[in-house]
Amino acid sequence: MRFTTPTELADKSATLASTDRKIKKRVLVCSGTGCAALGAFEVFDALVEAADGAKLDLQIELAPCADHAEPLYATKTGCQGFCQVGPLVHIQPDDILYTKVTPKKAREIVEQTLQQGKVIDKLLYKNPETGERIAERSKIPFYQNQTTIALEGCGRVAAESLDAYLAAGGFAPLAKALTLTPEAIIGEVVESGLRGRGGGGFATGRKWRSCVAAEGDERFVICNGDEGDPGAFMDCCIMEGDPYRVLEGMIICALAVGAKRGFIYVRNEYPRAVSRLQAAIDACRAAGLLGDNILGSDLDFDIRISRGGGAFVCGESSALMRSIEGNVGEPRAKYVRSVAKGLYDKPTVLNNVETFACVPAIIRERGKWFRQLGTEGSAGTKAFCLVGKVVNTGLIEVPMGTPLRDVVFGVGGGIINDRPFKAVQTGGPSGGCLSEEHLDLPVDFDALTAAGSMMGSGGMIVMDDHTCMVDVARYFLKFLLEESCGKCVPCREGIFQLHAMLDAFAKGEGKTGDLAKLERLAEDVQVGALCGLGKSAPNPVLSTLRNFRDEYEAHIERKKCPAGVCQAITTFLIDAEKCTGCMLCIKACPTEAITGQKKKLHAINQELCTKCGACRLVCKDDAVVTT
Amino acid sequence: MAAGPAVDMKAIEGVLGNHPRGATDALVHLLQDIQEAVNYLPEEAIRAAADHLEVPLGKVYAVATFYKAFSLKPRGKTIVKVCLGTTCHIRGAPVVVEDFQHGLGIGPGETTSDMKYTLEVVNCVGACALAPVVIAGEKYLADVKPGTILKRLSKGK
C-alpha cells in the first residue's frame, strides 16, 4: 500500500508488529556472504520443505493471522556475524543458535526444535576452551560485549521485506524527522557526535550543515558503498542485510539538507547488495517512502543505484562522483570541498553506508543517547570485520573505546592454533599495523591515528608469527600500485619505487642503507600526492618499519625471512626432534617433495619444494621450521 | 584487437536500447550491461556505445580500460576469481594463483586456449571466514589449500 500520511504508516507498523508478536517460533537463517557461500540458501529451502513434510504451517511472510494463532515463521536474514561457524540458524524467542547447519539437518531441526521444543546439542556452538556447548546465542563469548546500532537489524529481520522492517519500528524515525525542522535534524546529528564511518572520521552533522550553507540550486545525497578495503565487508553486510535502514538514513539526510536526488554507489564485487537495495528502493517507491510527497509531505526524494567498475580509487569522494557522472574515476585536489561543489558541481553530502545506517537510531533515541556511548572524541559504536588469523572470524560491532585486546582475544577468541599474536592491521591499505604493545589501546579514531594507524572503514586483520610484515607492506603497496589512477606523479611513480624496494627485500636483494631511502621516499609520497589514496599509501610501510624494524633488517642484512613467507629467502626443513612421523605433511605436499615412513622422521627434498607452506599449515607438532 | 568469436551485435543493440540516446552519464552502466550480455567488450560494442551515447570514442575507451571489471578480450566459459584480499593473502592466496600458472599456464587476466577458464584476481569478496577463497562462476570454494585448486575446480566443490 501507498502511505499518504505518517499516521497511515504508524497504523500499518502497529498491525505488523502485533502480528510479529504472535509468532511462536521464529527461524532466522543467515544469508550473509559467508553463510550463503557455505550453503545457507539450501538450508533454508530444506527447512521449508521439511516443515511442509511434517505438515507444519511455516510462514515465510508476515501475514495477518487470527488473534489466538501462534504462527511459525522462517526467513532469510542478513549477516548474523559469526561467519566462522556458518551457516547459522537462529531460533527465537529461545535464542538458540545452531552452527554449521547443513540441509541434511533441516528435518531434525523441524521435528525436534520446532515441534517438540528440544534443543539439538550437537548443532550448538562449542566453546573451544572449555568444550561446553552453549545453547543461547547471547551467552557465546563472540556475541557478548557487542553493542549494535548500525547492525541493529542486520541478522535479526528479513533482509528483503519492507513489512519486517516496519514491524521492527522502521521508518518511524523518518516520520519523526518530518515533524522537525531541517536545522533540528542536523542539530540532533551534531549533538550525537557521529563521525564518518568510511574512514575519514569527519563530523557528519557539520558536513550536513555546510552543505545547507553552500550555494546551489540543487543538492545531492550520495551513499558510498564502494567498500574497497580488503578485509572489510561491514557495508556489504549492511546493504545486503538491512537495506531499508540505509535508505531511511539517506531520506532523513535529504530532508535535512534539501536534496531531491540521491545515489548509492555500490562496489562491483557486491551483486547481491545491488539486487537487495534495488528491491528495497522499488518497495519504498511503491509505499510512498521514496518519490514525490513522501508520506504526504513536501519532501520529494528519489534514489538511484550506481554500480562501481572495480576501481579502489572510486571510494575517494571526488573520484566516486566523477564515476557516477559516467567518467573515469580520477580524484581532484582537496581544496575544493565536495559539500560545496560535488556531483555535477552541486552541493553534495557524501556519507558512508554505516554512517547512514546510524542515522535512524540517532533520530529515534536522540543525539544525546548516541553521544553517551563510546569515547569523548568518538561517539557511538563501530562495526568491524574481524578477520585473519583469529579464531572467530566475523562481523562485529562494539562501543568506541573498547580495548584492542578485548576485540582480538575477547570477541575474537584469540589466535588460530594458539600461535603468538604478532600484529593487527586496521584501516585497510591506508592504515597501519599495530603490534603487541598497542593491544591495550582503546579503539577510536584518535587513539588509532596517534598510534600510527587509522580507524579506516573497519577492517581488522589479525596476524600471527607466520605472517611476514615486509610481505604485508609489499602486499598493500602492490594493491595500491595497481589501484593508483596515475594522475599525479608522487603516487604513480612513488608507489612503484616503494614496491620495487620491498620486492628486492623479499628476494634478499636489499642493501644496507636502503631503509633510510625507503623512509625518505615514503615521506615524500605522503607530502606530494594529490588525494587520500596517495597520501596514505606509505602508511603500511612506515607503520611496519616503526613497529617491526628488526624484520626488515633480517631481510636486508641476513637475507632471511623470520616468518618463513618470502619464498626466495626461505628454506623449509623438518625438525628431527619434533617430527612424530604422522605423514600429514606428505599428504599435503602438492609436489611430492616430502618423503618418509609412518612414525619415522620425514624429509623435504629441496629441489622439489616450491615453498608453498602447505606442510607447515598441516603440521600439528610445529615440526616444519623455516630458516 | 585479436580476432575473437563472432560478436553478437543483436544482444549489444538490445542493451543499447535500454539506455536513452545521448545519456552521457550512463556510460559505465551501459558498458557493464554489454559485458554482462556478451561476456566482454568487443571493439564493435565500444564503437556502438560511443555512437549511441554521443561521446567521443576516446572517452569510452578510457573508461573501458580504467575500470578493472571490464575486459576487452573474450573471456572463458567459467570465470575464476581468486580473492587476494588481505586475509586471503596471509592465508596463502598467492600460492593459489601460482597453482594456476603451474597447472593451466594462465596468469591473472588470461584465458586458457580452450576458452574454458579465465583467471581473474579480485581484492576481497567479503567472505574472509572462508579464506583463501576462490569463486568459480557463482560457486564459492572455501579454504583452498596449496596444490588443490585445479582438482576442486573440475569437481566443482
Interface residues (C-beta under 8 A of the other chain):
Chain A: T33 G34 A37 L38 C83 Q84 G86 E227 G228 D229 P230 G231 A232 F233 C236 C237 N268 E269 Y270 S306 R307 G308 G309 G310 A311 F312 S323 I324 E325 G326 N327 V328 G329 C385 V387 G388 K389 T393 G394 Q425 G459 I461 M463 T467 V472 Y475 F476 F479 C485 A588 C589 P590 T591 T610 C612 G613 A614 L617
Chain B: T24 D25 A26 L27 V28 H29 L31 Q32 K59 A62 V63 F66 Y67 K68 A69 F70 L84 G85 T86 T87 H89 I90 R91 G92 V95 E98 D99 V122 N123 C124 V125 G126 A127 C128 A129 L130 A131 V133 Y140 A142 K145 P146 G147 T148
